[in-house]
Amino acid sequence: MIFKNILKLISNDSKPDVIKISPNYIATLLLTMIFFPIVYKPQQFLLDLVLIIDQLDRF
């Protein structure tokens, strides 16, 4: 139901003002993406971080 409403909003070209994603929403989303793995899977997060840093060191 929510998904259908979102599709309606996206496909509704006659009212572009309907879609206004606030910067706060984007910031919250980014923070959630960053902190969620740290809190719930710290070991996996640290392993990923080490792998990423290792890849960066090779360049």
CHARMM internal coordinates of N, CA and C (Angstrom, degrees):
IC EDIT
DIST 1 N 1 CA 1.4662
DIST 1 CA 1 C 1.5356
ANGL 1 N 1 CA 1 C 110.49
DIST 1 C 2 N 1.3309
ANGL 1 CA 1 C 2 N 116.30
DIHE 1 N 1 CA 1 C 2 N -48.93
DIST 2 N 2 CA 1.4617
ANGL 1 C 2 N 2 CA 120.32
DIHE 1 CA 1 C 2 N 2 CA 178.70
DIST 2 CA 2 C 1.5231
ANGL 2 N 2 CA 2 C 109.51
DIHE 1 C 2 N 2 CA 2 C -64.63
DIST 2 C 3 N 1.3331
ANGL 2 CA 2 C 3 N 115.50
DIHE 2 N 2 CA 2 C 3 N -39.67
DIST 3 N 3 CA 1.4582
ANGL 2 C 3 N 3 CA 120.81
DIHE 2 CA 2 C 3 N 3 CA -178.96
DIST 3 CA 3 C 1.5278
ANGL 3 N 3 CA 3 C 110.91
DIHE 2 C 3 N 3 CA 3 C -61.99
DIST 3 C 4 N 1.3354
ANGL 3 CA 3 C 4 N 115.99
DIHE 3 N 3 CA 3 C 4 N -41.58
DIST 4 N 4 CA 1.4683
ANGL 3 C 4 N 4 CA 120.20
DIHE 3 CA 3 C 4 N 4 CA 178.38
DIST 4 CA 4 C 1.5181
ANGL 4 N 4 CA 4 C 110.65
DIHE 3 C 4 N 4 CA 4 C -61.93
DIST 4 C 5 N 1.3273
ANGL 4 CA 4 C 5 N 116.40
DIHE 4 N 4 CA 4 C 5 N -41.70
DIST 5 N 5 CA 1.4666
ANGL 4 C 5 N 5 CA 120.01
DIHE 4 CA 4 C 5 N 5 CA 178.51
DIST 5 CA 5 C 1.5221
ANGL 5 N 5 CA 5 C 111.30
DIHE 4 C 5 N 5 CA 5 C -62.45
DIST 5 C 6 N 1.3317
ANGL 5 CA 5 C 6 N 116.17
DIHE 5 N 5 CA 5 C 6 N -40.08
DIST 6 N 6 CA 1.4655
ANGL 5 C 6 N 6 CA 119.98
DIHE 5 CA 5 C 6 N 6 CA 178.92
DIST 6 CA 6 C 1.5245
ANGL 6 N 6 CA 6 C 109.72
DIHE 5 C 6 N 6 CA 6 C -64.49
DIST 6 C 7 N 1.3374
ANGL 6 CA 6 C 7 N 116.69
DIHE 6 N 6 CA 6 C 7 N -43.42
DIST 7 N 7 CA 1.4570
ANGL 6 C 7 N 7 CA 119.99
DIHE 6 CA 6 C 7 N 7 CA 178.27
DIST 7 CA 7 C 1.5233
ANGL 7 N 7 CA 7 C 110.97
DIHE 6 C 7 N 7 CA 7 C -61.14
DIST 7 C 8 N 1.3324
ANGL 7 CA 7 C 8 N 116.01
DIHE 7 N 7 CA 7 C 8 N -39.77
DIST 8 N 8 CA 1.4673
ANGL 7 C 8 N 8 CA 119.81
DIHE 7 CA 7 C 8 N 8 CA 177.27
DIST 8 CA 8 C 1.5198
ANGL 8 N 8 CA 8 C 110.49
DIHE 7 C 8 N 8 CA 8 C -60.52
DIST 8 C 9 N 1.3349
ANGL 8 CA 8 C 9 N 116.29
DIHE 8 N 8 CA 8 C 9 N -43.58
DIST 9 N 9 CA 1.4585
ANGL 8 C 9 N 9 CA 120.36
DIHE 8 CA 8 C 9 N 9 CA -179.77
DIST 9 CA 9 C 1.5239
ANGL 9 N 9 CA 9 C 111.20
DIHE 8 C 9 N 9 CA 9 C -63.53
DIST 9 C 10 N 1.3466
ANGL 9 CA 9 C 10 N 115.70
DIHE 9 N 9 CA 9 C 10 N -42.56
DIST 10 N 10 CA 1.4609
ANGL 9 C 10 N 10 CA 119.82
DIHE 9 CA 9 C 10 N 10 CA -177.30
DIST 10 CA 10 C 1.5327
ANGL 10 N 10 CA 10 C 110.42
DIHE 9 C 10 N 10 CA 10 C -68.02
DIST 10 C 11 N 1.3292
ANGL 10 CA 10 C 11 N 116.84
DIHE 10 N 10 CA 10 C 11 N -42.94
DIST 11 N 11 CA 1.4584
ANGL 10 C 11 N 11 CA 120.10
DIHE 10 CA 10 C 11 N 11 CA -174.65
DIST 11 CA 11 C 1.5261
ANGL 11 N 11 CA 11 C 112.99
DIHE 10 C 11 N 11 CA 11 C -80.28
DIST 11 C 12 N 1.3247
ANGL 11 CA 11 C 12 N 117.24
DIHE 11 N 11 CA 11 C 12 N -8.05
DIST 12 N 12 CA 1.4650
ANGL 11 C 12 N 12 CA 120.51
DIHE 11 CA 11 C 12 N 12 CA -177.22
DIST 12 CA 12 C 1.5256
ANGL 12 N 12 CA 12 C 109.38
DIHE 11 C 12 N 12 CA 12 C -84.79
DIST 12 C 13 N 1.3471
ANGL 12 CA 12 C 13 N 116.05
DIHE 12 N 12 CA 12 C 13 N 89.21
DIST 13 N 13 CA 1.4625
ANGL 12 C 13 N 13 CA 120.54
DIHE 12 CA 12 C 13 N 13 CA -175.69
DIST 13 CA 13 C 1.5207
ANGL 13 N 13 CA 13 C 112.75
DIHE 12 C 13 N 13 CA 13 C -76.83
DIST 13 C 14 N 1.3352
ANGL 13 CA 13 C 14 N 117.14
DIHE 13 N 13 CA 13 C 14 N -19.64
DIST 14 N 14 CA 1.4595
ANGL 13 C 14 N 14 CA 119.55
DIHE 13 CA 13 C 14 N 14 CA -176.85
DIST 14 CA 14 C 1.5299
ANGL 14 N 14 CA 14 C 112.03
DIHE 13 C 14 N 14 CA 14 C -72.37
DIST 14 C 15 N 1.3320
ANGL 14 CA 14 C 15 N 116.77
DIHE 14 N 14 CA 14 C 15 N -19.55
DIST 15 N 15 CA 1.4650
ANGL 14 C 15 N 15 CA 120.17
DIHE 14 CA 14 C 15 N 15 CA 178.61
DIST 15 CA 15 C 1.5269
ANGL 15 N 15 CA 15 C 109.88
DIHE 14 C 15 N 15 CA 15 C -126.77
DIST 15 C 16 N 1.3175
ANGL 15 CA 15 C 16 N 117.44
DIHE 15 N 15 CA 15 C 16 N 80.22
DIST 16 N 16 CA 1.4675
ANGL 15 C 16 N 16 CA 118.90
DIHE 15 CA 15 C 16 N 16 CA -179.90
DIST 16 CA 16 C 1.5233
ANGL 16 N 16 CA 16 C 112.97
DIHE 15 C 16 N 16 CA 16 C -69.14
DIST 16 C 17 N 1.3565
ANGL 16 CA 16 C 17 N 116.77
DIHE 16 N 16 CA 16 C 17 N -19.16
DIST 17 N 17 CA 1.4592
ANGL 16 C 17 N 17 CA 119.71
DIHE 16 CA 16 C 17 N 17 CA -178.74
DIST 17 CA 17 C 1.5322
ANGL 17 N 17 CA 17 C 112.53
DIHE 16 C 17 N 17 CA 17 C -71.54
DIST 17 C 18 N 1.3402
ANGL 17 CA 17 C 18 N 116.26
DIHE 17 N 17 CA 17 C 18 N -11.73
DIST 18 N 18 CA 1.4658
ANGL 17 C 18 N 18 CA 119.01
DIHE 17 CA 17 C 18 N 18 CA -178.06
DIST 18 CA 18 C 1.5262
ANGL 18 N 18 CA 18 C 110.31
DIHE 17 C 18 N 18 CA 18 C -65.71
DIST 18 C 19 N 1.3337
ANGL 18 CA 18 C 19 N 115.84
DIHE 18 N 18 CA 18 C 19 N -39.82
DIST 19 N 19 CA 1.4620
ANGL 18 C 19 N 19 CA 119.32
DIHE 18 CA 18 C 19 N 19 CA -178.18
DIST 19 CA 19 C 1.5221
ANGL 19 N 19 CA 19 C 108.59
DIHE 18 C 19 N 19 CA 19 C -88.23
DIST 19 C 20 N 1.3115
ANGL 19 CA 19 C 20 N 116.25
DIHE 19 N 19 CA 19 C 20 N 104.87
DIST 20 N 20 CA 1.4601
ANGL 19 C 20 N 20 CA 121.01
DIHE 19 CA 19 C 20 N 20 CA 173.87
DIST 20 CA 20 C 1.5202
ANGL 20 N 20 CA 20 C 107.48
DIHE 19 C 20 N 20 CA 20 C -134.76
DIST 20 C 21 N 1.3266
ANGL 20 CA 20 C 21 N 115.65
DIHE 20 N 20 CA 20 C 21 N 96.41
DIST 21 N 21 CA 1.4646
ANGL 20 C 21 N 21 CA 119.86
DIHE 20 CA 20 C 21 N 21 CA 178.49
DIST 21 CA 21 C 1.5216
ANGL 21 N 21 CA 21 C 107.30
DIHE 20 C 21 N 21 CA 21 C -84.95
DIST 21 C 22 N 1.3072
ANGL 21 CA 21 C 22 N 115.41
DIHE 21 N 21 CA 21 C 22 N 121.07
DIST 22 N 22 CA 1.4633
ANGL 21 C 22 N 22 CA 119.27
DIHE 21 CA 21 C 22 N 22 CA -176.81
DIST 22 CA 22 C 1.5249
ANGL 22 N 22 CA 22 C 110.28
DIHE 21 C 22 N 22 CA 22 C -74.55
DIST 22 C 23 N 1.3304
ANGL 22 CA 22 C 23 N 117.00
DIHE 22 N 22 CA 22 C 23 N 150.17
DIST 23 N 23 CA 1.4658
ANGL 22 C 23 N 23 CA 120.67
DIHE 22 CA 22 C 23 N 23 CA 176.94
DIST 23 CA 23 C 1.5280
ANGL 23 N 23 CA 23 C 112.08
DIHE 22 C 23 N 23 CA 23 C -59.02
DIST 23 C 24 N 1.3437
ANGL 23 CA 23 C 24 N 115.97
DIHE 23 N 23 CA 23 C 24 N -33.17
DIST 24 N 24 CA 1.4725
ANGL 23 C 24 N 24 CA 119.30
DIHE 23 CA 23 C 24 N 24 CA 178.35
DIST 24 CA 24 C 1.5188
ANGL 24 N 24 CA 24 C 110.86
DIHE 23 C 24 N 24 CA 24 C -61.51
DIST 24 C 25 N 1.3291
ANGL 24 CA 24 C 25 N 116.56
DIHE 24 N 24 CA 24 C 25 N -39.17
DIST 25 N 25 CA 1.4581
ANGL 24 C 25 N 25 CA 120.80
DIHE 24 CA 24 C 25 N 25 CA -179.93
DIST 25 CA 25 C 1.5225
ANGL 25 N 25 CA 25 C 109.90
DIHE 24 C 25 N 25 CA 25 C -63.58
DIST 25 C 26 N 1.3376
ANGL 25 CA 25 C 26 N 115.65
DIHE 25 N 25 CA 25 C 26 N -44.70
DIST 26 N 26 CA 1.4646
ANGL 25 C 26 N 26 CA 119.94
DIHE 25 CA 25 C 26 N 26 CA -179.78
DIST 26 CA 26 C 1.5270
ANGL 26 N 26 CA 26 C 110.41
DIHE 25 C 26 N 26 CA 26 C -63.82
DIST 26 C 27 N 1.3316
ANGL 26 CA 26 C 27 N 116.17
DIHE 26 N 26 CA 26 C 27 N -43.50
DIST 27 N 27 CA 1.4647
ANGL 26 C 27 N 27 CA 120.24
DIHE 26 CA 26 C 27 N 27 CA -179.69
DIST 27 CA 27 C 1.5272
ANGL 27 N 27 CA 27 C 110.56
DIHE 26 C 27 N 27 CA 27 C -62.39
DIST 27 C 28 N 1.3352
ANGL 27 CA 27 C 28 N 116.26
DIHE 27 N 27 CA 27 C 28 N -42.42
DIST 28 N 28 CA 1.4612
ANGL 27 C 28 N 28 CA 120.49
DIHE 27 CA 27 C 28 N 28 CA 179.29
DIST 28 CA 28 C 1.5193
ANGL 28 N 28 CA 28 C 110.72
DIHE 27 C 28 N 28 CA 28 C -62.70
DIST 28 C 29 N 1.3394
ANGL 28 CA 28 C 29 N 115.47
DIHE 28 N 28 CA 28 C 29 N -41.50
DIST 29 N 29 CA 1.4600
ANGL 28 C 29 N 29 CA 120.55
DIHE 28 CA 28 C 29 N 29 CA 179.84
DIST 29 CA 29 C 1.5267
ANGL 29 N 29 CA 29 C 110.31
DIHE 28 C 29 N 29 CA 29 C -62.46
DIST 29 C 30 N 1.3268
ANGL 29 CA 29 C 30 N 116.28
DIHE 29 N 29 CA 29 C 30 N -45.06
DIST 30 N 30 CA 1.4660
ANGL 29 C 30 N 30 CA 120.36
DIHE 29 CA 29 C 30 N 30 CA -179.77
DIST 30 CA 30 C 1.5233
ANGL 30 N 30 CA 30 C 111.09
DIHE 29 C 30 N 30 CA 30 C -63.68
DIST 30 C 31 N 1.3286
ANGL 30 CA 30 C 31 N 116.00
DIHE 30 N 30 CA 30 C 31 N -45.07
DIST 31 N 31 CA 1.4651
ANGL 30 C 31 N 31 CA 119.39
DIHE 30 CA 30 C 31 N 31 CA 179.82
DIST 31 CA 31 C 1.5206
ANGL 31 N 31 CA 31 C 111.00
DIHE 30 C 31 N 31 CA 31 C -61.97
DIST 31 C 32 N 1.3357
ANGL 31 CA 31 C 32 N 116.23
DIHE 31 N 31 CA 31 C 32 N -40.02
DIST 32 N 32 CA 1.4607
ANGL 31 C 32 N 32 CA 120.16
DIHE 31 CA 31 C 32 N 32 CA 178.32
DIST 32 CA 32 C 1.5171
ANGL 32 N 32 CA 32 C 110.29
DIHE 31 C 32 N 32 CA 32 C -62.55
DIST 32 C 33 N 1.3403
ANGL 32 CA 32 C 33 N 116.60
DIHE 32 N 32 CA 32 C 33 N -43.80
DIST 33 N 33 CA 1.4614
ANGL 32 C 33 N 33 CA 120.43
DIHE 32 CA 32 C 33 N 33 CA -179.61
DIST 33 CA 33 C 1.5185
ANGL 33 N 33 CA 33 C 111.00
DIHE 32 C 33 N 33 CA 33 C -63.17
DIST 33 C 34 N 1.3448
ANGL 33 CA 33 C 34 N 116.51
DIHE 33 N 33 CA 33 C 34 N -33.45
DIST 34 N 34 CA 1.4658
ANGL 33 C 34 N 34 CA 119.58
DIHE 33 CA 33 C 34 N 34 CA -178.73
DIST 34 CA 34 C 1.5298
ANGL 34 N 34 CA 34 C 111.23
DIHE 33 C 34 N 34 CA 34 C -78.84
DIST 34 C 35 N 1.3351
ANGL 34 CA 34 C 35 N 116.59
DIHE 34 N 34 CA 34 C 35 N -45.44
DIST 35 N 35 CA 1.4672
ANGL 34 C 35 N 35 CA 119.20
DIHE 34 CA 34 C 35 N 35 CA -171.13
DIST 35 CA 35 C 1.5254
ANGL 35 N 35 CA 35 C 114.54
DIHE 34 C 35 N 35 CA 35 C -87.67
DIST 35 C 36 N 1.3347
ANGL 35 CA 35 C 36 N 117.41
DIHE 35 N 35 CA 35 C 36 N -24.41
DIST 36 N 36 CA 1.4654
ANGL 35 C 36 N 36 CA 119.93
DIHE 35 CA 35 C 36 N 36 CA -178.79
DIST 36 CA 36 C 1.5281
ANGL 36 N 36 CA 36 C 111.67
DIHE 35 C 36 N 36 CA 36 C -57.96
DIST 36 C 37 N 1.3568
ANGL 36 CA 36 C 37 N 118.41
DIHE 36 N 36 CA 36 C 37 N -49.00
DIST 37 N 37 CA 1.4761
ANGL 36 C 37 N 37 CA 117.63
DIHE 36 CA 36 C 37 N 37 CA 179.08
DIST 37 CA 37 C 1.5192
ANGL 37 N 37 CA 37 C 113.05
DIHE 36 C 37 N 37 CA 37 C -66.15
DIST 37 C 38 N 1.3386
ANGL 37 CA 37 C 38 N 117.14
DIHE 37 N 37 CA 37 C 38 N -32.51
DIST 38 N 38 CA 1.4692
ANGL 37 C 38 N 38 CA 119.26
DIHE 37 CA 37 C 38 N 38 CA -179.00
DIST 38 CA 38 C 1.5273
ANGL 38 N 38 CA 38 C 110.18
DIHE 37 C 38 N 38 CA 38 C -64.46
DIST 38 C 39 N 1.3341
ANGL 38 CA 38 C 39 N 115.50
DIHE 38 N 38 CA 38 C 39 N -41.94
DIST 39 N 39 CA 1.4671
ANGL 38 C 39 N 39 CA 119.77
DIHE 38 CA 38 C 39 N 39 CA -175.63
DIST 39 CA 39 C 1.5271
ANGL 39 N 39 CA 39 C 111.47
DIHE 38 C 39 N 39 CA 39 C -75.00
DIST 39 C 40 N 1.3494
ANGL 39 CA 39 C 40 N 116.64
DIHE 39 N 39 CA 39 C 40 N -42.24
DIST 40 N 40 CA 1.4563
ANGL 39 C 40 N 40 CA 118.65
DIHE 39 CA 39 C 40 N 40 CA -170.65
DIST 40 CA 40 C 1.5191
ANGL 40 N 40 CA 40 C 114.08
DIHE 39 C 40 N 40 CA 40 C -93.67
DIST 40 C 41 N 1.3411
ANGL 40 CA 40 C 41 N 117.77
DIHE 40 N 40 CA 40 C 41 N -28.01
DIST 41 N 41 CA 1.4618
ANGL 40 C 41 N 41 CA 119.31
DIHE 40 CA 40 C 41 N 41 CA 178.15
DIST 41 CA 41 C 1.5174
ANGL 41 N 41 CA 41 C 109.51
DIHE 40 C 41 N 41 CA 41 C -137.09
DIST 41 C 42 N 1.3276
ANGL 41 CA 41 C 42 N 117.32
DIHE 41 N 41 CA 41 C 42 N 70.14
DIST 42 N 42 CA 1.4717
ANGL 41 C 42 N 42 CA 118.81
DIHE 41 CA 41 C 42 N 42 CA -174.97
DIST 42 CA 42 C 1.5232
ANGL 42 N 42 CA 42 C 113.65
DIHE 41 C 42 N 42 CA 42 C -61.83
DIST 42 C 43 N 1.3395
ANGL 42 CA 42 C 43 N 118.12
DIHE 42 N 42 CA 42 C 43 N -39.36
DIST 43 N 43 CA 1.4637
ANGL 42 C 43 N 43 CA 119.49
DIHE 42 CA 42 C 43 N 43 CA -178.40
DIST 43 CA 43 C 1.5201
ANGL 43 N 43 CA 43 C 110.72
DIHE 42 C 43 N 43 CA 43 C -63.79
DIST 43 C 44 N 1.3387
ANGL 43 CA 43 C 44 N 115.52
DIHE 43 N 43 CA 43 C 44 N -46.91
DIST 44 N 44 CA 1.4586
ANGL 43 C 44 N 44 CA 119.77
DIHE 43 CA 43 C 44 N 44 CA -179.03
DIST 44 CA 44 C 1.5280
ANGL 44 N 44 CA 44 C 110.39
DIHE 43 C 44 N 44 CA 44 C -63.16
DIST 44 C 45 N 1.3296
ANGL 44 CA 44 C 45 N 115.60
DIHE 44 N 44 CA 44 C 45 N -39.86
DIST 45 N 45 CA 1.4662
ANGL 44 C 45 N 45 CA 119.68
DIHE 44 CA 44 C 45 N 45 CA 179.90
DIST 45 CA 45 C 1.5272
ANGL 45 N 45 CA 45 C 110.53
DIHE 44 C 45 N 45 CA 45 C -62.01
DIST 45 C 46 N 1.3343
ANGL 45 CA 45 C 46 N 116.36
DIHE 45 N 45 CA 45 C 46 N -44.74
DIST 46 N 46 CA 1.4617
ANGL 45 C 46 N 46 CA 119.97
DIHE 45 CA 45 C 46 N 46 CA -179.08
DIST 46 CA 46 C 1.5233
ANGL 46 N 46 CA 46 C 111.18
DIHE 45 C 46 N 46 CA 46 C -65.52
DIST 46 C 47 N 1.3280
ANGL 46 CA 46 C 47 N 116.30
DIHE 46 N 46 CA 46 C 47 N -39.19
DIST 47 N 47 CA 1.4647
ANGL 46 C 47 N 47 CA 119.44
DIHE 46 CA 46 C 47 N 47 CA 177.08
DIST 47 CA 47 C 1.5207
ANGL 47 N 47 CA 47 C 110.56
DIHE 46 C 47 N 47 CA 47 C -61.29
DIST 47 C 48 N 1.3412
ANGL 47 CA 47 C 48 N 116.67
DIHE 47 N 47 CA 47 C 48 N -45.35
DIST 48 N 48 CA 1.4638
ANGL 47 C 48 N 48 CA 120.75
DIHE 47 CA 47 C 48 N 48 CA 178.87
DIST 48 CA 48 C 1.5180
ANGL 48 N 48 CA 48 C 110.53
DIHE 47 C 48 N 48 CA 48 C -60.86
DIST 48 C 49 N 1.3238
ANGL 48 CA 48 C 49 N 115.59
DIHE 48 N 48 CA 48 C 49 N -42.13
DIST 49 N 49 CA 1.4648
ANGL 48 C 49 N 49 CA 120.75
DIHE 48 CA 48 C 49 N 49 CA -178.86
DIST 49 CA 49 C 1.5238
ANGL 49 N 49 CA 49 C 110.14
DIHE 48 C 49 N 49 CA 49 C -62.12
DIST 49 C 50 N 1.3389
ANGL 49 CA 49 C 50 N 116.56
DIHE 49 N 49 CA 49 C 50 N -44.08
DIST 50 N 50 CA 1.4630
ANGL 49 C 50 N 50 CA 120.88
DIHE 49 CA 49 C 50 N 50 CA 179.51
DIST 50 CA 50 C 1.5239
ANGL 50 N 50 CA 50 C 110.08
DIHE 49 C 50 N 50 CA 50 C -63.25
DIST 50 C 51 N 1.3462
ANGL 50 CA 50 C 51 N 116.84
DIHE 50 N 50 CA 50 C 51 N -41.17
DIST 51 N 51 CA 1.4619
ANGL 50 C 51 N 51 CA 120.29
DIHE 50 CA 50 C 51 N 51 CA 178.64
DIST 51 CA 51 C 1.5249
ANGL 51 N 51 CA 51 C 111.18
DIHE 50 C 51 N 51 CA 51 C -63.28
DIST 51 C 52 N 1.3258
ANGL 51 CA 51 C 52 N 116.40
DIHE 51 N 51 CA 51 C 52 N -42.82
DIST 52 N 52 CA 1.4686
ANGL 51 C 52 N 52 CA 120.53
DIHE 51 CA 51 C 52 N 52 CA 179.83
DIST 52 CA 52 C 1.5249
ANGL 52 N 52 CA 52 C 110.16
DIHE 51 C 52 N 52 CA 52 C -63.26
DIST 52 C 53 N 1.3370
ANGL 52 CA 52 C 53 N 117.13
DIHE 52 N 52 CA 52 C 53 N -45.08
DIST 53 N 53 CA 1.4665
ANGL 52 C 53 N 53 CA 120.96
DIHE 52 CA 52 C 53 N 53 CA -179.94
DIST 53 CA 53 C 1.5310
ANGL 53 N 53 CA 53 C 109.78
DIHE 52 C 53 N 53 CA 53 C -63.94
DIST 53 C 54 N 1.3368
ANGL 53 CA 53 C 54 N 115.99
DIHE 53 N 53 CA 53 C 54 N -38.90
DIST 54 N 54 CA 1.4540
ANGL 53 C 54 N 54 CA 120.64
DIHE 53 CA 53 C 54 N 54 CA 178.16
DIST 54 CA 54 C 1.5259
ANGL 54 N 54 CA 54 C 110.63
DIHE 53 C 54 N 54 CA 54 C -61.52
DIST 54 C 55 N 1.3291
ANGL 54 CA 54 C 55 N 116.41
DIHE 54 N 54 CA 54 C 55 N -43.01
DIST 55 N 55 CA 1.4648
ANGL 54 C 55 N 55 CA 120.62
DIHE 54 CA 54 C 55 N 55 CA 178.17
DIST 55 CA 55 C 1.5326
ANGL 55 N 55 CA 55 C 110.91
DIHE 54 C 55 N 55 CA 55 C -63.19
DIST 55 C 56 N 1.3368
ANGL 55 CA 55 C 56 N 116.01
DIHE 55 N 55 CA 55 C 56 N -40.56
DIST 56 N 56 CA 1.4613
ANGL 55 C 56 N 56 CA 119.98
DIHE 55 CA 55 C 56 N 56 CA -179.17
DIST 56 CA 56 C 1.5309
ANGL 56 N 56 CA 56 C 110.78
DIHE 55 C 56 N 56 CA 56 C -66.38
DIST 56 C 57 N 1.3487
ANGL 56 CA 56 C 57 N 116.58
DIHE 56 N 56 CA 56 C 57 N -34.59
DIST 57 N 57 CA 1.4626
ANGL 56 C 57 N 57 CA 120.22
DIHE 56 CA 56 C 57 N 57 CA -179.30
DIST 57 CA 57 C 1.5272
ANGL 57 N 57 CA 57 C 111.60
DIHE 56 C 57 N 57 CA 57 C -66.05
DIST 57 C 58 N 1.3284
ANGL 57 CA 57 C 58 N 116.94
DIHE 57 N 57 CA 57 C 58 N -27.88
DIST 58 N 58 CA 1.4631
ANGL 57 C 58 N 58 CA 119.78
DIHE 57 CA 57 C 58 N 58 CA -177.10
DIST 58 CA 58 C 1.5231
ANGL 58 N 58 CA 58 C 112.44
DIHE 57 C 58 N 58 CA 58 C -73.29
DIST 58 C 59 N 1.3127
ANGL 58 CA 58 C 59 N 117.70
DIHE 58 N 58 CA 58 C 59 N -21.03
DIST 59 N 59 CA 1.4703
ANGL 58 C 59 N 59 CA 119.91
DIHE 58 CA 58 C 59 N 59 CA -176.77
DIST 59 CA 59 C 1.5215
ANGL 59 N 59 CA 59 C 112.47
DIHE 58 C 59 N 59 CA 59 C -78.65
END
COOR INIT
IC SEED 1 N 1 CA 1 C
IC BUILD
